[in-house]
Amino acid sequence: LQDITRAKESVTIVSPYVTARRVKWIEAALQQCAQHRISVTVITRTPESLPVSSRKAAEMAASMLRELSVNAIFREGIHQKYAIMDGSVVWYGSINLLSFGASQESIMRLVSSSIARALQETKA
């Protein structure tokens, strides 16, 4: 959250799954970004590509993101999990950043504009 609140230009979060509980957890940081006109993009799976039991929750989370001025981009079949702040701070690993639950996962923080650039090229 500190990296998001310290962002000066942009935040990109790629998380195949998004839950309302995690959007609530990150809400204050996203509000701060909106107040400072920092571009925030979330790339996630389309609700239609999820199991029927998860669709309504995903739609609710997507609605919450839009209310927070987040640019939500929906793509089918994504599995990457990372976040990039200002083109250089990267969080990369196996954690679904916007739906993380209680499972054991890993993530690492890197400061590398070249890694950020490579990840941004893969999402294009």
Phi, psi and omega in degrees: 000325180298320179296324178292315182289339177272351181301142180250336185234311187204154175223129174235128178237125176249115183215114183303330182237145179225132177239153179299324180299318180285326176296319177300319180299324184261358187307311183299321179294320179291323176297319178297318177300315180298319179297326181263011178056041176267126182293126177237127178235133174242127177250124184213173178287153175292142177304326181294338181274356181267163174302148183308323182293342183256349188296313183298318179295320179294321178295321178295317179296320178297320177298318178298319179298315180299320178296336179266015179064029178270136175279103180267123179246129183251129179223140177278146170077008179286149178226350180297153179220105179198167174223146178229128176245128176053030174069014181213329179270122185236131169250122188221133178172206185259003181275128170287102189301332183251016174210014184305133179247233186252003181286158179277119181225173178226155177205148177229151179256128179233148171244102185200112178291330180290321176293317178301316179298316180297318178294320180294327177292328180287337181274348183293000000 
